[in-house]
């Protein structure tokens, strides 16, 4: 999963998480984060599903800490063996 700085896929990655369904037998991330933008992940063969709704902040609360809004799920199927 990638959390981006804005809803555009070419914005920078703010946070990420990785689940490896192959128990380490598949390709592993080589960097932290593994991609600088969502576009880089797409170019590398990942499929993408945007998860977060685009909700404007409540006036007066723009600078409060909250959830990361721009959440994208990336999936890549790999052949093993």
N, C-alpha and C positions, 0 to 999 in steps of 0.2 A: 504494500500500500504506500502511496505517496501523498503527502499533504503539501500543496503548492502555495506560493505566496499570493496567487490570484486565481480566478477561474480559467485563465488562459493556459494552455498546455506548454507554452514556451516560457512560463514564469519559473523562478527558481524553486527548488525543493526545500521546504522548511523542516520536514520530518519524514521518516519512513519506517516501515516494518516489513519483515520478510518471513514467510512461512515456506519451508521446504518440504513438500509432499514426498520427496524421494529419499528422505532420511540421509541426506548428504551425498547420494549417488549422482545427482544432477548438477548442473552448473551452479556455482556459488557466487555471491556478490564479491567483487574485487575492490570496491571502494565504499566509503561511508560519507554520503549516500551513494548508492550504486549508479545513479544518474543525476545529472545536474538539473534536468527539466523533464517534464512528461514527454515531450517530443523525442528526446533521446531514448527513452524506454520504448516508444512505438517504433522507432527506427531499428532498434535491436530485436524486434520481433514480438514484443508484448502486446496483448490485446487490452483494451481499456474500458472501464465502466465508471462513470462519474457518480458518486454516492451522495454528496452533500447538496442540500438546497441552497440557493443563493438568497440569504435573508439579510436585509440591511440592518445595521446596528440600531438600537434604540437611541434616539437623541440624548446626549449627555453621558452615554456609556461606551463611546467609541474606543476608549483606551483601557477598558477593563479586560482582565484575562478571562478567556473563555475557551471553548472547543476550537479546534482548527477547522475552518469552514470548507476549505477547498480540498476535499478528500477524493482520491481516485484509486480504484482498485485495478491493478494490472495483473494479467494472467499470461503465462507462456507454457505451452505444452512442449515437452522435450521427449525424444526417443532415448531409452536407456538400453545399454547392452550392445 
